[in-house]
Amino acid sequence: QVQLVESGGGLVQAGGSLRLSCAASERTFSLNLMAWFRQAPGKEREFVARIMGSNGITRYADSVKGRFAIARDNAKTTVSLQMNNLKPEDTAVYYCAGGPGFNYDYWGQGTQVTVSS
């Protein structure tokens, strides 16, 4: 069973930056699909960004395009999410997810990101 552990959340002012990290219990090259999701209070969990291990192709939610960047380091079994120009509406619990194929089989416990106005 693969375990994913997120870190790097916190409180930041609007316009600031945070970098989230997701550490996997095994090498991420075995997890073809890695992604970040988020869930704001009272809302459903939503997709933020994903990256494929086979070709490095990334995809972003429209709400974060140009501000967030996902990257993976297979040698270090980590996936990161660089978040710039943060907005109050980015406040949420951020989750790392991944799987060997094209499904999100594994999920982390989440890390809180709070953006103050």
Buried (B, 14 or more C-beta within 10 A) or exposed (E): EBEBBBBBBEEBEEEBEBBBBBBBEEEBBBBBBBBBBBBBEEEEBEBBBBBBBEEEEBEBBEBBEEBBBBBBEBEEBBBBBBBBEBBEEBBBBBBBBBBBEEEBBBBBEBBEBBBEE
